[in-house]
Amino acid sequence: MSTSMGSGVSKISSLPVDATFRLPSPLPAWPTGDGFGKETVDLGGLLVSEVTSFTKVVATREGGPGGNGVSFFEPSPVPDGFCMLGHYAQANDTPLFGWVMVGKDAKGDGGNSAGALKAPVDYTQVWRQDGPTAYIWCPVAPTGYKAVGYVVTTSSDKPSLDKIRCVHDEFTDDAESDELIWDSEGIKLYASRPRERGIRASGLSAGSFMAQLSNGGKESTPFTVHCLKNVKKSTTSAMPNLNQIKALVEVYAPWIYFDSNEQYFPSSVTWFFKNGALLYTKGKESAPVAIEPTGANLPQGGPDDGSYWLDLPIDEAEKERVKKGSLKDFTCYIHVKPMFGGAFTDLVFWVFYPFNGPARAKVEFVTVKLGSLGEHIGDWEHVTLRVSNMSGELKKVYFSQHNGGMWANASQVEYQKGNKPVVYSSYNGHAAYPKAGDVLQGIKNIGLRNDTDKGKMFVDTGASFSIVSAEHLGKDVVAEPPWLNYTRKWGPNTTNNVGKEIDTVKNAPPGILKVEVEKLVGILPSEALGGEGPAGPKGKDSWSGDERS
C-alpha cells in the first residue's frame, strides 16, 4: 500500500494518515490451488480486485472522532482493464490502511457497452468545503445501474463521466452505514457494509464511504450508494483450501496474554471431558454420565430446551482443580467461514475455559467484589481474523467481549512474532481486548471492571490448534467433532441469590454514595447477574452470521 500527494493538500505538519501501515512481516507465497490469493474474484460476470495504494486528493484537518479531520484518496494505479468504482476516505488519526474495489466487465469491454459496468450520465454535488476546497460527487447512474461509490475533487467542475463506473443492478446489494469515519458541520461520513451479512449472504462493500447530510441536527437520508453482490450459485470459489488455511494460521495465529492475577485458564475440550466433566439429563439429575473424549455420547443437534447440560466433577477437590483449566493441554478450535460474498474469509479462533470467574465492579475509585455474580461453567470466547481472499492480507481483528465485542483494523492492533495479533484476556471474565489496561463496562466511573495486562501466562494459538469446521471444503476434508454439534448448555443454569449479592455490594464499600451503587446495580449486564450455562460455538449467532459490535 502506498500514497502520493495530489493537488489540494497543504504541505504542513504531517498526520498519522500520511504514513502507510504495513504488516510487520512480508506475506509469504501462499500454497497454490483454487481461487484464493489470485488478486481477483469473479462475482458471476463482474471481476473485482482490491486496490490498496492511493493518491491523496484532498484533506481537511478538523472534525471527526479524533478531531484531526479526514483525507480522501483515489485508488492508484488501477490495474489494466479495470475501472474505478469509488474513492476512499479515512480519518487522519491513524496510518493509512484501506482498500477499494475496482471492477472489470468479464464479458464486455470495461464499461463502453451494455454489461456489468457503465459510465454515469451525470453527477450530483453532495457537499463542498472551502479551505482547502473539496467537493463530493455522487454519480447519477443510467437506468438499470447503481452507484457504489463517490468521486472527490478540488474543483467545482463536475468530474469526467469516464472517471468512474456504475454497476449493473444484478451485481448490487443494499448497503448500510458502518463505523463513523468523519463528521463536521452539516455532514457525516461512514464506512459502508451490506445490510445482510453472514456465511450465506452475497453482498460486499466496494470500500468507498457513505455520506449523510444534516441540517439543524436532523440527519437526512444518506445519498444512496450500494454494495456489490456475488451472483454466482456458489460464492466460495476464492475461499482457501486446507493447505492455504493452515498457511494462514501459521502466519496470523494470535497470541493471548492472561492477566497477572488470572486463576481460571483455558484447556482443550478433550481435557475437560477426560477430567471428570459430566452430562446431565433433565429428570435424571442423580445419574450424570461421564463424557467420551470426543463427545461421541453427547446428544447431537436439537433445540436448547433445557433437557441436557454439562457440569464439573462432583468431587469438590476435583471440581476446583478442573475450574482452573490446563494451559499445557490447551487447544484452539478454528472455524473457517466465507464472508461478503466469498471475497473474505473469517478465521474464528475459539477458546474454551472450564470456568468463568466472579465479576468485579468499580464505583468511582473503589473496586467492589460482586460475590458469585458472573460465575458460570463452560466459557467460550473467540477472536476472529478477517482476511482478503484476493491477497491473503489480514484486514480486521474481532475481539469478543461478553455479549458483544469490537472490530479493530489490522493497523490498530499489536503484533508479535511477525504478523500474529496480540490479544489481552480480561481477569476472570476472559473478554478479549487489543490493548492492555483496565476497561470499564458501564457509564462514567461506574461499571464492571475488565482488567488486562501482559502477564507471564500466555498461549500461542498456532502452537496447538484444530480446524473443526470449514463448510466450504466439505466434511470429507474437515470432519466436525461430535462435541461441536452438541447444541445444549455447556454449564448448568444456577440461580445466584442476586438480591443478597446486591445487598452485600451496597453495604460493603464505606463512603460510597448509595445513589452511585444504585446506578451500578441498574447497569449490570445479564451475564453478571445470572448463572446461565453458555451455548457452544454453534449456538452463537456469529457462527453463521457476522460478529456483534
N, C-alpha and C positions, 0 to 999 in steps of 0.2 A: 504494500500500500504506500502510495506517495502522494504528495501535494505540491502544487506550484502556485505562485501568486498571479492572479489576473488583475484586470483593471478594477478600480473602485475600492481598493484596500489601502487604508492609510498605513504607512510604514512607521508605526510607533511601537512601544514596548510589546514584546511577544506575549502570547497567551498559551495556555496548555494545548489548545487545539492546533497551534502552529507546529507542534511536534507530532509525529506519526507513531502510533503504538504498533509494536510488533511483538509477537510471542517471543519468549526468551531464547528458544532454540529453533533453528530451521526445521521445517516439516520434512519427514522422510519421503522417499518414493513409496507410495502405497502399493501393497500387493496387487497384482493385475487381476482382471476378471470383471465381467458385467459392466454396469454403467457408472459405478462410483469413481469419483476423482477425475472425471473426463471433461471438466470445465463447463459442460452444458447439460441441460435437462430438457428433454422433449416433452412438451405439455400436450402432445397429440396433434401437432401441426404447427405449433409455435415453439421455436427453440429459444431458451433463455440462458443467459450467462451472467454471473455476477462480476461487477467491476468494483474493485476496492482501491483504485487510485483516482485522484481527483485534482482538478484545478479550482482554486478558490475564486468565486465570482465576486463576493462582497461580504462584509462582516459588519455587525453592529456591536457596540461594546456595552450596551445597557440592557437591563431586563433579563428575564429568565430565572430559573430556580437558584442559580448561584450569583445572579446579578452581574455576570460578565458578558452577557449578550449571546449572539448566535452567529454562526458562519454558514454561508451557502456555497455549495460545491457543484461543479459539473463533472460527471464521470469522464476520465481521460487517461489513456486513449480508449476508445470504443473499438472492440475487435472488428476486423474487416467483415462486411456483410451484415453487421448488427446495427440496430438503431437505438438511440436513447429513448427511454420511456419516462424519465423524470430526473430532477435534480435532488441532491441530498442536503439535509440540514442537520447541524449538530451544535449543541451548546458549547461555548468556548472554554468551559472549566474542566474539560477532560481532553486527553490526547486524541487526535483524530483516529477513529476506528469505526468504519461503517462500510456499507455496500449498497449498490443499487443494481437492479436487474436491467439488462439490455436485451432486446428481442430481435429475432430473425424469423421471417416467414419461411417455414420449412418447405412450402410448396410453391410460394410466389417469388417475387423479386425484391423483398425487403420493404414493401410498402407502396410501390408505384402502381400496383394493380389491386383489384379486389382480392382479399385474402385475410390473413391473420392480423395484419398491420395496415394502417392508413394514416396519412398526414391529417392534422386538424384542418378545419375550414376557417378557423378564426381563433382569437384569444380573448378572454375576459380578464381585465385587470382586477386582481383580488385585493391588492394592498400596495401602498407606496410609502416610502420614508425618505426624508431629507437628512443629509449629513451623517454617514455617506448615503448617497442616493441609491435606493433599492426598489425594485418592482417585482411583485409576484404575479405570475400569469397562469391562468387555468386554461388549458386547451379546450376549444369547442370541437367536440368530436363529430364526424359525419354520421349520418343515420346508420344504425347498426353497429356502432363502435362506441367505446368509452375511454375516457382519460384515466390513467393510473398514476399520474404524477404531474408536477408543476414545472414551469421554467422560471428562473430568477434572472433578472437583468439589472444593469445600472442605467438603462436608458428608458425614456418614456415611449420610445418606438416599440411597436409590437415585435416580438421575435419572428424570425422567418418561419413560414409554415413547414419548411423542411427540417426544422430544428429537432422535432420530436415526433413520435408516432403514438397514435391511439390504437387501442386493441379491440379486436372483434368481440362482440357481446359474448360469444361462445366461450371465450378464454378469460372472462372476468367474473369476479365474485364480489359480494357485498363486503365493505370494509367498515371498521370502527376505529375510534381513537384508542391509542395505547398510552404509553407514558408521555408526560409533558416534556417537550423539547425546549420551548421558549415562550414567554408571554411578555407583552408590552401593552401600552395603552391602545386598546382597540383591536388586538389580535392575539390569538394563541396558536401555537404550532404543536402538533402531536405527531409521534410516530404512528404508523398505521398497522393494522393487523386484520386478518379475516375475521368476520363475525362468528363463523362456525370454525372451531378448531378441534383437532383430535386425530386419531390414527386413521379414521375413515374420511375425514374432511379433505377437500381438494384445493382449498384456497391458499395462496401465498402472497405475501406483501411484495410489491415491486421495489421496496426500500426507500421510496420517497416519503414525504410528510403530508399531513393533513392540516389545512388552515381553517380556523374558525374565527369569525369576526365578532366583536361585541360592541354594544352601544349602551352607555349608561349602566354598565354592569349586567346587561341582558345579553346572553350569548345567542347568536344566530345559528341556523343550521349550517354545518360545515360545507364549504364548497366541495361538491361531490367528486371524489376520485375513488377508484375501485381497486380491489386487489386482483391479482392474476388467478387463473384457475387451471388445474391439470384435468383435462377432459379424457385422458386415456382410461380404459377399463381397469387396468392395473396401474397404480401410481407408484409402484415400488421398484421400477427398473433401475433407478440410480442409487438404491439402497446398498450398503456394504454387504459383501458376503462374509462368511465366517472368518476367513483369514484376515480380511480387512477390519472386521470388528476387533479381533484380537490385537491387530496393529494399533488401532485407535486407543484401546485400553492401555497398551504399553506406553503410548505417548502421553495420554491425558489422565490416567487414573489418579483421583485425588488422594491427598494425604489429609487425614483427620487428626487434629490435636484435641486432647481432652483437657478440661480444666484441672488445675493442680490439686483441687480438693475432691475430684470425682471419685466416687466409690462404686458406681454401677456401670460396668463396661459391657461392650458387645461380645458376642460369641458367634459361633455358627449355629444354625438351626439344628444340625445333627448333634452337636454337643449338648444343646438344650434337651433334646429328646433322650439322648443316652444317659443324661444325668438326672433322670427322675421326673421329667415333666409328665403330666397326666392328662388324659382325655376324659372329660366328664360328660355324662348324658343326663338330660332332664328326666327326673323320675327315678334315676338310678344313681343318685349322688353318693351313695355309700359304697359303690363299686366302681371307682375310676379305673381306667385301663392304661397300662404303660404304652408308650408310642414307639413304633418301629423307627429306626434311624432315618429312613427316607420319608416317613409319614405315610407309609403304604396302608396303614389301617385307619387313617383319618377319613371321615366322610368326605366325599368329593362333590363339589358344586352344591346347589340347593340354596334356598334363602337363608339369611341370617335371622332365624326365627327364635333364637334362644334355646334351641334343642341341644346344642353342643358348645363346649368351651374348654379351653386349656387352663392348667394351673400348675403351680410349683409343686415340688415333692411335699408329702405330708409331714415328714420328719422336720422338726423346727431347725435343727442344725444344718441339715441338707438344704432346706429352704433358703436360709441366709447365705449359704455358700453359692447356690445357683443364682441368687439375685445379683451377685457381684460379677457374673459373666466370666469370660475367659479369653483374654486377648491372644494367648498362644494358640487358641483353637478358632480364631476369627476367620470368617469367610464373608466376602461381599458378594451380593447377588445382583446380577446385571440384567435389566430388561432393555431390549433394543426395539425402538418403535419409530415408524415414519411420522414426520410432521410436515405440515404445509405442503400438501400435495406430493410428498415424497422428495421434495427438494432439500430437506434437512433430516437428520437423524438425531433422535434423543437417546442418549445412553443414560439410563437411570440406575444409579448405584444404591441399592437397598442395603441397609444395615439393621441387624436385629439385636436388640438389647433385651435380655430376660426381664429387666425391671426398670421402671421409671421412678426416680426418687421423689421425695416430697418437694413441694414448691416453697419458694420464699418470696416475700414482698418487700417493697420499700415504701415507707411513708415519710416524706421529707428526707431527713438524714438518718433515719433509723431503719435497720433491717428487721423484718418481722418473720419469724418462722410460722408456717401455716399448718403445723401438725402433720397429719397424714394426707392433707389435701394435695392432690396432684399425683399421688402414688397410683400406679397400676402395673399389672403384669403384662409382658409381651409388648415391647415398644418398638415399632417400625419407623425408621427415619430414612430419608433419602436425599441424594444430591443428583441433579440432572445436568448433563453436559449436552448442549445443543451444537451440533456440528454440521457444516455445509457439506452436502453430498457432491457439490461441484469441485471443491478444493480439499475437503477434509479438514478445513480450518475450524478451530473452536470459536464459536461466536458468543455464546452466553453460558452462564452457570446459574442453576437454580438451587437455592438453599431452603430446604423445608424447615418450617418453624411452627410446631404445634398444629393448628388447624389451617395454616396458610404457609406463606413463605415469601421469598423475594428473588427476583432475577437481578443478576449483575452482568454487565457486558464483560467480555473477556479482558478488556483493558482496565477493569476496575477490581480485579482480584489479585491475590498474591500467588506466587508460583514457587515451586521447589523441585529440584532435580530435573530441570528443563521446563517442560510445559505442563507440569502437574499442578493443578489448583490446590491451594491450601484451604482447608475447612476447619472452623473452630466450633467444637461441640459444647453446648452450654452445660453448666453444672447441674446434675440431677435430671434436667428436662430434655437434654440432648438435642435441642434446637440447633440448627446449623447457621453459621454466620461467616461472611467473607473476611472480617477483621476481628482481631482480639479486642476485648474490652467488655464493659458492662452495658447491656441494653435493657432499657426499662420498657416493658409492655404495659402501657396504660396511658394516663394523662398527666402532663406536667411532672411533678415529683412523686407521683403515686402510681404504683403498679407492680407487676410481677418482675422479679429480677431474673435476667438471663445472663449470667456471668461466664465469660470465656477468657482463657489465657493460653499461652503456648506452654502447656505443662510438659512434663517429661514423658508422659504416656501418649502414644500415637499409633495409628495404623496406616500403612501404605495399602490402599485398596487394590492396587495392582499386584501385590505380592501373593494374595490368596483370594481368588475370585471364581465365580461360577456363572456362566451365561445361562440363565434359567428360562428365558423366553425371547424369541425373535420370530414372531409370527410370519414375517415375510419370507423366511427361509424354509418354513415347514417343520413339522415335528420330527421328520426323519433326520433333519440336520441338528436341530436343538430340541431335545425332549424335555418337557416341563416336569420337574419333580412332583411327586404326589402332594407334598405339603403346600405347594403353590396353589393348588386347586382346592385346598381346604378354605372354604369361604365363610367360616363361622368365626367366633371370637377367639383371639389369642390370649385372652385372660378372662377371669370371671368378672361379672358385674358385682362390685362391692358397694355397700351403702355406707359411705362415710357419714358420721354424725356431723353434718355441715354446721348445724346450729351451734353445737358445742364447740367446734373448732373456731367458728367465727367469734363466739363469745370470748374464747381464750385470746384470740387476736386482739379484740377490743380492749381487753383488760390487761394485756401483757406490757405494752410499751408505755412507761410512765412519761407524762409530759406531752403526749401526742393528743392533739385536739380530737374530740370524739367525731366531729364532723368530717375530719380527714379520713378517719378509719371507715366511716360510713361510705365515703366515696370509694375507698378501696374495695369494700365488700360489693359495691354496686358494679364494679368493672371486672371482677374476677371472671375469667372465661370458664366455660363449662368444663374443660379438661382439668381445671384446678379444683373444681368442686366435686365432681362425681368420680366414681371409681369404675367407670365403664370399661370393659375389656375392648381393646382396639381390634379393628379388622386387619387382615393381612394385606399384602401389596395389591392383590386383585380386587380387594374390597374398597380401595381408594378410587375416587372419581378420576384421578390423574392417570390411572392405569391405561385407560383408553381415550382420555381427554387431555386438555392442556393443563398445566400447573395452575394452582390457585395463587393469585398475587393481588 
